[in-house]
Amino acid sequence: MSIGTSVKRIEDPRLITGNGRYVGDINLPDQCEAFILRSPHAHAVILDIDTEKAKQLPDVLMIMTGRDLPEDLQPIPMRLAPNEALSKALQYPLATDKVRYVGEPVALIIAATRYIAEDAADLIDVAYEPLPPITDVQKAIQPETDLLHPDIGSNDVFVIHSVKGSVDDELAKCPFIIQEELSVQRHSGIPLETRGLLAVADENQRLTVYGPTKVVHFNHQILATLLKKKKEDIRLVETDVGGGFGPRGEFYPEDYLIPYAALKIGKPIKWVEDRLEHMKATNHSREQKHYITVGFNGNGRILALRDEIYVDTGAYIRTHGVTVPVLTQGMLPGPYDIDALEFTTHVVATNKTPTGTYRGPGRFEGTFVRERVMDIVARKLKMDATEVRKVNLIQPEQMPYSNGISALGQVVEYDSGNYPLLLENARLKMNWKEFAERKAEAEAQGKLIGLGFAMFVEKSGLGPWEFCEVSFLENGEVLCKTGLADVGQGVKTTLAQICAQQLGIPYSKVKVLHGDTDEVEKGNGSFATRGTVVGGSAAWYAAEALKKKVLSAASEQFQLPQEELDIQNEAIIWVAKEQPICPLASLLESCRKQEIDLSEKYTFSIDHMSYPYGIHAAEVEIDADTGKVKMEKYYIAYDVGRAINPLLVHGQLVGGMAQGLGGAMYEELRYDDMGQLITGTFMDYLIPSSMEMPEIDIEILENSPSPLNPLGVKGAGEGGTVAVAPAVANAIMNALEKYPINITSLPIRPEIIREAIKKGTAIK
């Protein structure tokens, strides 16, 4: 058996021995380098750009501004959740009349080296007329505020409204109603490797671009459209990737500018952004404010939930469209059965870096809000917070369950799950019933400890399709070509295990090829935790078709019924007799002599997403003098339906938890009133290190396989991230239940905790 075993990643030996091949590692003859001159202003009119002095600098090969772009160039389109109303807020590769955020590209400089290109940029004189910056969503939507995109008619560029039942009717019946304002700060993925590209055109103007990732074939189509070239005249090649997490791999202004310049000057051009560029220019994420109204009865049963949400989308709509706000609404109810829901989301433009997806987009934000609400309700009623969750959970017999809200073009319908069992197991695992006594003992010793829970439902397996081609090579190995991309999630190992299971060979004999548009005919890429669900299913069916073809040949050769044959341990097996009848290699050689094509393609289509689910629990100890939070225990249980490789799932959950912890307590992309990013370096933008990371007790569950795909799998990429913030917040609140504090915003800073302890001590 290959599926279900924790085999080692086949990707790793090459990477850990220093043989990875990243964009920065590729150098071509006669190569030059690019630098992007970016706006220092958050909001300004461009009066003039004088490039003459810069052009005189030796070894400067090209300088391009917005006025040098093709007159009929279209803006960068939306990939997900597109809407025609948003098309007037799309971004062009270079600013022309106005700049709308600090870091917006204003000019492209190509020179022999980046150092020369940067020197040239210093000689470019840009005359700006500063305009009042808009840095707050509430200010942005006021009638007197300037419009960032006048053709839309409002800075509230898009409103999403979803309703299930009647919230007003249910609230009228509720004995208890609470209102809260909760917010999640702006932060992002911050991968180890920043974005980069290397583009080269041959003598026939055929373009090759190294560095695209995540959605290689989609970017291939966008680039061909913007350049007005045939797709066949462009090749995109995915290199190794030092972290993706959502921001990496989308189509940015540079993804047009560098290939365009390479075609113009006829030389290879490399561009790699530095860290400050990355912090200013690569997609931000997460920034939301929620105004919650929740009605409930004395048993803790929630009868109505209303949420008015303001999403700071930044200066432009990028390739994700309104994916994040749509997912925020669609997944906000989580694992709870609530009769009446009403969500109104305002997508608001401001003078900040545009936003996009980051691991668990919309769910990180919504889970924080919902799971804090659960504990706030419990506190109001003086109830056990886990009991409030219990009385609201969707029951197994209600599956499949629709929450009545749409997301990404489909009504959310949970395919399978047993949420009450998950909660009960977590309470037992964390010794919840005994914790109050232990907490009291700790308090008597002058210690503050707390335990918090947070449940969640994830989405995975976004369609509509994925492609795979599986072939036997002449050396007996298998080649699997997939439309997925490898952003570090172990796609090669996973697909190798799936193919190996079908074809009866060791997974080490499966080679996986991805991310090369000359070699893989089509693909949708790796995002939305879709790789194993959609790409894995395509590989399963392609390998199955190839297996049937091989067994058909064996049936004919040995005059045995095909249904009695199988491939196991690299041999053709007569199942009825439990004995091998010939080596697989011999049969493959016979097939080649008969000119049997030992290759099969499959495009797996899916209409509905699958929904993994889980729970996080955090036990913390708080230093009363400093407000520092120490993680004493951390627990994650996650039902993925079926784990192809539990070791990979475990790694995804650990890495995801680290990023969730950053969002909960450390990371923030903060702007001042002038629209200047003030946390643009690692001196100010804090990322958790191994010193802050706790040991994590992880349970990978397979209680509820998905009925929507042949493998029964649900995605595992984002469940480690989405519930960290509320689990930690609820644990801190549990520890400080006698103090005047209510955590309703992120990140959770030590000074907030310290101040609450001081006030509480003074009251006592």
C-alpha positions in Angstrom: 0.0 0.0 0.0 1.3 3.4 -0.9 -1.7 5.6 0.0 -2.0 6.2 3.7 1.7 5.7 4.5 4.0 8.4 5.9 6.8 8.0 3.3 9.5 10.6 3.0 9.1 13.4 0.5 10.8 12.7 -2.8 11.3 16.5 -3.2 13.6 16.9 -0.2 17.0 15.3 -1.0 17.6 17.7 -3.9 16.5 20.7 -1.8 18.3 20.0 1.4 21.6 19.3 -0.4 21.6 22.7 -1.9 20.6 21.6 -5.4 17.3 23.5 -5.6 16.9 25.8 -8.6 15.3 29.1 -7.8 14.9 32.1 -10.1 18.0 33.7 -8.5 20.0 30.6 -9.4 19.4 30.9 -13.1 21.8 33.0 -15.2 21.8 33.2 -19.0 24.5 34.7 -21.4 24.2 38.4 -21.9 21.7 38.7 -19.1 20.7 42.1 -17.7 18.7 43.1 -14.7 15.6 45.2 -13.9 14.6 47.6 -11.2 11.2 49.1 -10.6 10.9 52.7 -9.6 8.0 52.9 -7.2 5.8 55.7 -5.9 6.9 57.2 -2.5 3.4 58.7 -2.2 0.2 57.0 -1.2 -1.9 59.2 -3.3 -0.7 61.7 -5.9 -1.1 63.0 -9.4 1.8 62.4 -11.7 2.6 65.7 -13.4 5.8 64.7 -15.3 8.5 62.0 -15.5 11.9 63.1 -16.7 14.1 60.1 -17.6 16.8 61.9 -19.7 19.6 62.0 -17.1 19.0 58.3 -16.3 19.1 57.3 -19.9 22.6 58.8 -20.2 24.1 56.6 -17.5 26.4 54.0 -19.1 25.0 50.4 -19.4 21.4 51.6 -19.0 19.5 49.7 -21.8 15.9 50.8 -21.4 13.7 53.0 -19.3 9.9 52.7 -19.6 7.1 54.7 -18.0 3.4 54.4 -18.2 3.2 56.5 -21.4 5.5 54.0 -23.1 3.1 51.1 -22.7 1.0 50.0 -25.7 -2.0 52.3 -26.0 -4.4 49.4 -26.2 -3.0 47.5 -23.3 -5.6 46.1 -21.0 -5.4 46.1 -17.2 -4.5 42.9 -15.3 -7.7 40.8 -15.2 -9.4 39.0 -12.3 -8.8 35.2 -12.0 -11.2 34.3 -9.2 -14.6 35.8 -8.2 -14.6 38.2 -11.1 -17.3 40.8 -11.5 -17.8 43.3 -14.3 -18.5 46.1 -11.8 -14.9 45.8 -10.4 -13.2 46.0 -13.8 -12.9 49.8 -13.4 -10.7 49.3 -10.3 -8.1 46.9 -12.0 -4.4 47.8 -12.1 -2.3 48.6 -15.1 1.4 47.5 -15.0 2.7 51.1 -14.7 0.9 54.1 -13.2 0.1 56.8 -15.8 -1.9 59.7 -14.4 -2.1 58.9 -10.7 -0.4 56.7 -8.0 -2.7 55.2 -5.4 -0.4 53.4 -3.0 3.2 53.6 -1.8 5.1 51.0 -3.9 3.0 51.3 -7.1 5.3 50.8 -10.1 6.0 54.1 -11.9 9.0 53.2 -14.2 10.9 50.2 -15.3 14.7 50.4 -15.7 16.8 47.8 -17.5 20.6 47.9 -17.1 23.6 45.6 -17.1 23.3 45.1 -13.4 20.7 45.9 -10.7 23.2 48.3 -9.1 23.3 50.4 -12.3 19.5 50.2 -12.6 19.1 51.5 -9.1 21.5 54.3 -9.8 19.6 55.2 -12.9 16.3 55.2 -10.9 17.9 57.9 -8.6 18.3 60.1 -11.6 14.7 59.9 -12.7 12.8 63.1 -11.8 9.1 62.4 -11.1 7.0 65.5 -10.3 4.1 64.6 -8.1 1.1 66.6 -6.8 0.2 64.9 -3.5 -3.4 64.3 -2.8 -5.0 63.5 0.6 -4.4 59.8 1.4 -7.3 57.5 2.4 -6.2 55.0 5.0 -9.3 54.2 6.9 -12.4 52.4 5.5 -14.9 54.5 7.4 -13.3 57.7 6.1 -13.1 56.2 2.6 -16.9 55.8 2.4 -17.8 59.3 3.5 -19.4 61.4 0.8 -16.8 64.2 1.0 -13.9 61.8 0.5 -12.1 61.8 -2.9 -12.9 58.8 -5.1 -10.0 56.5 -6.0 -11.8 55.1 -9.0 -14.3 57.8 -10.1 -15.9 55.5 -12.8 -17.2 53.3 -10.0 -18.8 56.2 -8.2 -17.9 55.2 -4.6 -14.9 53.9 -2.6 -17.3 51.3 -1.4 -16.5 49.6 -4.7 -18.6 46.4 -4.1 -21.2 45.2 -1.7 -22.0 41.6 -1.0 -25.3 40.7 0.7 -26.3 37.2 1.9 -29.4 36.3 3.8 -30.8 33.1 5.4 -34.0 33.3 7.2 -35.1 36.5 9.0 -32.6 37.9 11.4 -35.0 40.7 12.5 -37.8 38.2 13.4 -35.4 35.9 15.3 -33.8 38.8 17.2 -37.3 39.9 18.3 -37.7 36.6 20.0 -34.2 36.5 21.6 -33.9 37.1 25.4 -30.3 38.0 24.9 -28.6 40.2 22.3 -25.0 41.3 22.2 -23.2 43.5 19.8 -19.5 43.5 19.2 -16.9 45.2 17.0 -14.1 42.8 16.1 -11.2 43.3 13.7 -8.3 41.5 12.1 -5.2 43.4 11.2 -3.5 43.6 7.8 -0.7 41.1 7.3 0.4 38.6 4.7 2.3 35.4 3.8 5.9 36.8 3.7 7.5 33.8 2.1 11.3 33.2 2.5 11.9 33.8 -1.2 10.6 37.0 -2.7 9.1 37.2 -6.2 11.3 37.0 -9.2 11.3 36.4 -13.0 13.8 35.7 -15.7 12.5 36.3 -19.3 14.3 35.6 -22.5 13.2 35.8 -26.2 14.8 33.9 -29.0 15.6 35.0 -32.5 12.0 34.2 -33.5 10.6 36.2 -30.6 9.5 33.1 -28.8 9.4 34.0 -25.1 10.5 31.8 -22.2 9.7 33.0 -18.7 11.2 31.3 -15.6 9.6 31.9 -12.2 5.8 31.7 -12.5 4.2 29.5 -9.9 0.9 28.6 -8.3 -1.3 29.2 -11.5 1.2 28.8 -14.3 -1.2 28.0 -17.1 -3.6 30.8 -16.1 -0.7 33.3 -16.1 0.4 31.9 -19.4 -3.0 32.8 -20.8 -3.0 36.3 -19.3 0.5 37.1 -20.6 -0.4 35.9 -24.1 -3.5 38.1 -24.0 -1.7 41.2 -22.7 1.2 40.8 -25.1 -1.1 39.9 -28.0 0.9 36.8 -28.8 -0.2 33.2 -29.4 0.2 31.0 -26.4 2.4 28.7 -28.5 4.9 31.5 -28.7 5.3 31.7 -24.9 6.7 29.2 -22.5 6.3 29.5 -18.8 8.6 27.4 -16.5 8.0 27.0 -12.8 11.3 26.9 -10.8 11.6 25.8 -7.2 9.6 28.1 -4.9 10.7 29.3 -1.5 7.2 29.6 -0.1 3.8 30.5 -1.7 1.0 30.8 0.9 -1.3 32.7 -1.4 0.6 35.9 -2.3 3.2 34.2 -4.5 2.3 33.2 -8.0 -0.5 35.6 -8.9 -0.1 37.9 -12.0 1.5 41.1 -10.9 2.6 44.2 -12.9 6.1 42.8 -13.1 4.8 39.6 -14.7 4.0 41.7 -17.7 6.8 44.3 -17.6 9.8 41.9 -17.5 8.6 39.7 -20.5 7.6 42.8 -22.4 11.0 44.4 -21.9 12.8 41.1 -22.9 10.9 41.1 -26.2 11.8 44.8 -26.8 15.6 44.6 -26.1 16.3 41.1 -27.2 18.3 40.1 -24.1 17.5 38.0 -21.0 16.2 40.1 -18.2 16.1 39.1 -14.5 14.2 40.8 -11.8 14.1 39.8 -8.1 12.4 42.0 -5.6 14.1 42.9 -2.4 12.4 42.5 0.9 11.3 46.2 1.2 9.7 45.9 -2.3 8.0 42.7 -1.3 6.5 44.3 1.8 5.1 47.2 -0.2 4.2 45.6 -3.5 3.2 42.0 -3.0 -0.4 41.3 -2.0 -1.4 42.1 1.5 -4.3 40.4 3.2 -6.7 40.0 6.1 -7.7 43.5 7.1 -11.3 43.4 8.1 -13.7 45.0 10.6 -16.8 43.2 11.7 -19.8 44.7 13.4 -21.6 41.7 14.9 -25.1 41.4 16.3 -26.0 38.0 17.8 -29.2 36.8 19.4 -29.4 33.8 21.7 -31.4 32.1 24.4 -30.6 31.1 27.9 -29.2 27.7 26.9 -26.6 29.4 24.7 -28.4 28.5 21.5 -27.7 31.1 18.8 -30.9 32.0 16.9 -29.7 34.9 14.8 -26.4 36.3 13.6 -25.9 39.6 11.7 -22.5 40.8 10.6 -21.7 44.0 8.7 -18.1 43.6 7.4 -15.7 46.2 6.0 -12.8 44.8 4.0 -9.9 47.1 3.2 -9.1 45.9 -0.3 -6.3 48.5 -0.9 -5.9 50.6 -4.0 -6.9 48.2 -6.7 -8.7 45.0 -7.4 -6.2 42.3 -8.2 -6.5 38.8 -9.7 -8.4 37.4 -6.7 -11.4 39.7 -7.4 -13.6 39.5 -4.3 -12.5 36.0 -3.3 -11.6 36.9 0.3 -14.8 38.8 1.2 -16.9 36.1 -0.5 -15.2 33.3 1.5 -15.5 35.4 4.7 -19.3 35.3 4.3 -19.6 31.8 3.0 -17.6 30.2 5.8 -18.5 32.5 8.7 -21.2 30.2 10.2 -18.6 27.5 10.6 -19.8 24.2 12.2 -22.9 25.7 13.7 -26.5 25.3 12.8 -27.9 28.9 12.9 -31.4 29.5 11.6 -31.1 33.2 10.7 -28.1 34.8 9.1 -27.5 38.1 7.4 -24.1 39.3 6.1 -23.3 42.5 4.4 -19.7 43.0 3.2 -18.3 46.3 2.0 -15.3 46.0 -0.3 -13.6 49.4 0.3 -10.7 51.0 -1.7 -8.0 52.8 0.2 -4.5 54.1 -0.5 -2.8 51.0 0.6 -1.1 48.1 -1.2 -3.8 45.9 -2.9 -4.9 42.8 -1.1 -5.4 39.2 -2.1 -5.4 35.7 -0.5 -3.3 34.4 2.3 -3.5 30.9 3.8 -7.1 30.4 4.9 -8.4 33.6 3.2 -11.6 34.8 4.7 -11.7 31.8 7.1 -8.9 33.1 9.4 -10.9 36.3 9.7 -14.3 34.7 10.1 -13.1 32.0 12.4 -11.6 34.6 14.8 -14.9 36.5 14.8 -17.2 33.5 15.2 -15.2 31.7 17.8 -14.7 34.8 19.9 -18.5 35.3 19.7 -19.0 31.8 21.1 -16.9 32.6 24.1 -18.5 36.0 24.6 -21.9 34.4 24.6 -20.7 31.9 27.2 -19.3 34.6 29.3 -22.6 36.5 29.2 -24.5 33.5 30.3 -21.8 32.3 32.7 -21.7 29.0 30.8 -19.0 26.6 29.8 -17.8 27.8 26.4 -17.5 24.3 25.1 -21.2 23.7 26.1 -22.2 26.7 24.1 -20.5 25.2 21.1 -22.0 21.8 21.7 -25.6 23.1 21.7 -25.1 24.9 18.4 -23.2 22.2 16.4 -24.5 20.7 13.2 -25.3 17.1 13.8 -23.9 14.2 11.7 -27.4 13.2 10.6 -27.9 16.6 9.0 -25.1 15.9 6.5 -24.9 17.0 3.7 -25.7 20.4 5.3 -26.1 23.7 3.5 -25.6 26.9 5.5 -27.5 28.8 2.9 -24.7 31.2 1.9 -22.9 31.2 -1.5 -19.2 31.3 -2.0 -17.1 31.1 -5.2 -20.2 30.4 -7.3 -21.7 27.7 -5.3 -23.9 27.4 -2.2 -21.8 26.1 0.7 -22.8 22.5 1.4 -20.8 20.5 3.8 -20.3 17.0 2.4 -19.7 15.0 5.6 -18.6 15.4 9.2 -19.1 14.6 12.9 -18.5 17.9 14.7 -19.9 16.8 18.2 -17.4 13.8 18.3 -14.6 16.2 17.4 -15.4 18.6 20.3 -15.9 15.8 22.8 -12.5 14.2 21.9 -10.8 17.6 22.2 -12.3 18.2 25.7 -11.0 14.8 26.8 -7.6 15.4 25.2 -7.1 18.7 27.0 -8.6 17.4 30.4 -11.1 20.2 30.2 -13.3 19.0 33.1 -10.3 19.0 35.5 -8.8 22.3 34.2 -10.8 24.6 36.5 -9.3 22.9 39.5 -5.8 23.1 38.1 -6.4 26.7 37.2 -7.4 27.5 40.8 -4.3 25.7 42.1 -2.1 27.7 39.7 -3.8 31.0 40.8 -3.0 30.2 44.4 0.6 29.9 43.4 0.5 33.3 41.7 0.2 31.9 38.2 -2.3 32.8 35.5 -3.2 30.0 33.2 -6.0 29.6 30.7 -7.4 27.1 28.2 -9.3 28.0 25.0 -10.9 26.2 22.1 -11.8 27.2 18.6 -13.7 25.0 16.0 -13.7 25.5 12.3 -14.8 24.2 9.0 -12.4 24.6 6.0 -13.1 24.4 2.3 -11.0 22.5 -0.2 -11.0 21.0 -3.6 -12.1 24.1 -5.6 -12.8 23.0 -9.2 -13.8 23.2 -11.9 -11.2 20.7 -13.1 -7.6 19.5 -13.1 -5.5 17.6 -15.6 -3.1 14.7 -15.4 -1.3 12.5 -17.9 0.4 9.3 -16.7 2.8 7.3 -18.8 5.1 4.3 -18.5 8.7 5.2 -19.5 11.0 2.8 -21.3 13.0 2.3 -18.1 9.9 1.0 -16.3 9.4 4.2 -14.3 6.2 6.3 -14.5 5.9 9.9 -15.6 3.1 11.9 -14.1 2.4 15.2 -15.8 0.1 17.4 -13.7 -1.5 20.8 -14.1 -0.8 21.5 -10.4 2.1 23.7 -9.2 4.5 22.9 -6.4 4.7 25.6 -3.8 6.2 23.4 -1.1 3.1 21.3 -0.2 4.6 18.0 -1.4 2.7 17.6 -4.6 5.4 15.4 -6.1 5.2 12.9 -3.3 1.4 12.9 -3.1 0.9 12.3 -6.7 3.7 9.7 -6.8 1.9 7.8 -4.0 -1.4 7.9 -5.8 0.0 6.7 -9.1 2.1 4.0 -7.3 -1.1 2.7 -5.6 -2.8 2.2 -8.9 0.1 0.8 -10.8 1.7 -1.5 -8.3 5.1 0.1 -8.2 7.2 1.9 -5.6 6.4 5.6 -5.3 10.1 6.3 -5.8 9.7 5.2 -9.4 7.1 7.9 -10.2 8.5 11.1 -11.6 6.2 14.1 -11.4 6.4 17.0 -14.0 4.6 20.2 -13.4 4.7 23.9 -14.2 6.1 23.8 -17.8 3.6 25.0 -20.3 5.5 23.2 -23.1 5.3 19.9 -21.4 1.9 20.0 -19.6 -0.9 20.8 -21.9 -3.2 22.4 -19.4 -3.8 23.0 -15.7 -5.6 25.2 -13.1 -2.7 25.2 -10.6 -2.3 25.0 -6.8 -4.5 27.2 -4.7 -7.6 26.9 -2.5 -6.4 23.6 -1.0 -7.3 21.8 -4.2 -4.1 19.9 -5.1 -4.9 16.5 -3.6 -8.7 16.6 -4.0 -8.8 17.7 -7.7 -5.3 17.1 -9.0 -4.9 13.8 -7.0 -8.2 12.6 -8.4 -7.1 13.4 -11.9 -3.9 11.4 -11.3 -5.9 8.5 -9.8 -8.2 8.2 -12.8 -5.4 8.6 -15.3 -3.3 5.9 -13.6 -6.4 3.7 -13.4 -7.0 4.0 -17.1 -3.4 3.2 -17.8 -3.6 0.2 -15.5 -6.7 -1.1 -17.3 -4.9 -0.8 -20.6 -1.9 -2.8 -19.3 -4.2 -5.4 -17.7 -6.1 -5.7 -21.0 -2.9 -6.5 -22.7 -2.0 -9.1 -20.0 -5.5 -10.6 -20.3 -5.1 -11.1 -24.1 -1.5 -12.4 -23.7 -2.2 -15.0 -21.0 -5.9 -15.7 -21.9 -7.2 -14.8 -18.5 -10.2 -12.6 -17.5 -9.0 -9.1 -17.0 -11.0 -8.7 -13.8 -8.9 -11.5 -12.3 -5.7 -9.6 -12.9 -3.9 -6.9 -10.9 -0.5 -5.2 -10.7 1.3 -5.6 -7.4 5.0 -5.3 -6.5 5.9 -4.7 -10.1 4.4 -7.9 -11.3 1.2 -9.0 -13.0 -0.8 -11.0 -10.4 -3.5 -13.6 -11.0 -5.6 -12.6 -8.1 -7.6 -15.9 -8.0 -4.4 -17.9 -7.6 -2.6 -15.2 -5.6 0.5 -15.7 -7.7 2.5 -13.6 -10.1 2.3 -14.6 -13.8 5.0 -12.3 -15.2 7.1 -9.2 -14.3 5.5 -5.9 -15.1 8.6 -4.9 -17.1 8.2 -7.9 -19.4 4.6 -7.1 -20.2 5.4 -3.4 -20.8 8.1 -4.5 -23.3 5.5 -6.7 -25.0 3.1 -3.7 -25.2 5.7 -1.6 -26.9 6.4 -4.2 -29.5 2.7 -4.2 -30.2 2.8 -0.4 -30.4 0.4 0.0 -27.5 0.5 3.6 -26.3 1.4 3.4 -22.6 0.0 6.7 -21.7 -3.4 8.0 -20.5 -4.8 11.5 -19.8 -7.6 12.4 -17.5 -9.4 15.7 -16.7 -11.2 15.4 -13.4 -14.1 17.8 -13.0 -15.9 18.6 -9.7 -18.9 20.8 -9.0 -18.7 21.2 -5.3 -16.0 21.7 -2.8 -15.3 19.4 0.1 -15.1 20.6 3.7 -12.5 19.3 6.2 -13.1 20.4 9.7 -11.2 20.6 13.0 -10.5 22.1 16.4 -7.7 23.9 18.0 -7.0 24.1 21.7 -4.4 26.3 23.5 -3.3 26.3 27.0 -1.3 29.4 28.0 0.5 30.8 31.0 0.7 34.6 31.3 3.4 36.6 32.9 1.6 39.2 35.0 4.5 41.6 35.0 5.2 41.7 31.3 2.0 40.4 29.7 4.0 37.8 27.8 2.0 34.8 26.7 3.7 31.4 26.9 2.1 28.4 25.1 2.1 25.5 27.5 0.1 23.1 25.3 -1.3 23.2 21.8 -3.6 20.7 20.2 -5.0 20.4 16.7 -7.4 17.7 15.6 -8.3 17.8 11.9 -10.5 15.5 9.9 -9.2 15.3 6.3 -11.4 12.5 5.1 -8.4 10.4 4.1 -4.7 11.2 4.4 -2.6 10.2 1.4 0.5 10.8 3.5 0.0 11.6 7.2 3.5 12.9 7.5 2.7 15.6 4.9 -0.5 16.5 6.6 1.3 16.8 9.9 3.8 19.2 8.3 1.1 21.3 6.8 -0.6 21.7 10.2 2.6 22.6 12.0 3.6 25.1 9.3 0.1 26.5 9.2 0.0 26.9 12.9 3.2 29.0 12.9 1.6 31.4 10.4 -1.6 31.5 12.4 0.4 32.3 15.5 2.0 35.2 13.6 -1.3 36.6 12.7 -2.6 36.1 16.2 0.2 37.8 18.2 2.9 39.3 16.1 2.5 40.3 12.5 1.0 43.6 11.3 1.4 45.7 8.1 0.7 49.0 9.7 0.3 52.4 7.9 0.4 55.9 9.3 -2.1 58.6 8.4 -0.1 59.5 5.3 -0.4 56.1 3.8 3.3 55.2 4.6 4.0 51.6 5.6 5.7 51.8 8.9 6.4 48.1 9.4 8.2 47.4 6.2 11.2 45.6 7.6 11.7 42.6 10.0 12.8 45.1 12.6 9.1 46.1 12.9 7.2 43.3 11.2 7.5 40.5 13.7 7.4 36.9 12.7 7.3 34.1 15.3 10.5 32.1 15.5 11.2 28.6 16.8 11.4 30.1 20.3 7.7 31.2 20.2 6.5 28.0 18.6 5.1 25.4 21.0 5.2 21.6 20.6 1.9 20.7 18.9 -0.1 17.6 19.6 -1.7 16.7 16.3 -4.4 14.2 15.6 -5.1 13.5 11.9 -8.6 12.1 11.7 -10.2 10.1 8.9 -13.7 9.8 10.3 -15.6 11.5 7.4 -14.2 10.7 4.0 -15.6 12.9 1.2 -18.1 11.3 -1.1 -17.2 13.8 -3.8 -14.0 12.3 -5.1 -12.6 8.8 -5.6 -10.0 9.1 -2.9 -12.3 10.4 -0.1 -9.8 13.1 0.6 -10.3 16.7 1.9 -7.6 19.3 1.7 -5.1 19.8 4.5 -3.3 23.0 3.6 -5.1 25.7 5.6 -6.6 24.0 8.7 -3.5 24.6 10.8 -3.8 28.4 10.3 -7.4 29.5 10.5 -8.3 28.8 14.2 -5.1 29.8 16.0 -6.1 33.3 16.8 -9.4 32.5 18.5 -8.0 29.5 20.3 -5.2 31.7 21.8 -7.5 34.6 22.4 -10.0 32.4 24.2 -7.2 30.9 26.3 -6.0 34.3 27.3 -9.5 35.4 28.2 -10.0 32.3 30.2 -6.8 33.1 32.1 -7.9 36.7 32.7 -11.6 36.1 33.4 -11.3 38.2 36.6 -9.7 41.1 34.8 -11.2 43.9 32.7 -10.3 42.7 29.2 -12.2 41.7 26.1 -10.0 40.6 23.2 -11.8 41.8 20.0 -8.8 42.7 17.7 -5.6 41.3 16.4 -2.7 41.1 17.0 -2.9 40.4 20.7 -0.1 42.6 22.2 1.5 42.1 25.6 0.8 45.7 26.5 -3.0 45.0 26.2 -2.7 42.1 28.6 -0.4 44.0 31.0 -2.7 47.0 31.1 -5.7 44.8 31.9 -3.8 43.1 34.8 -2.8 46.4 36.2 -6.4 47.7 36.1 -7.7 44.5 37.6 -5.2 44.6 40.4 -6.0 48.2 41.2 -9.7 47.4 41.4 -9.0 44.5 43.8 
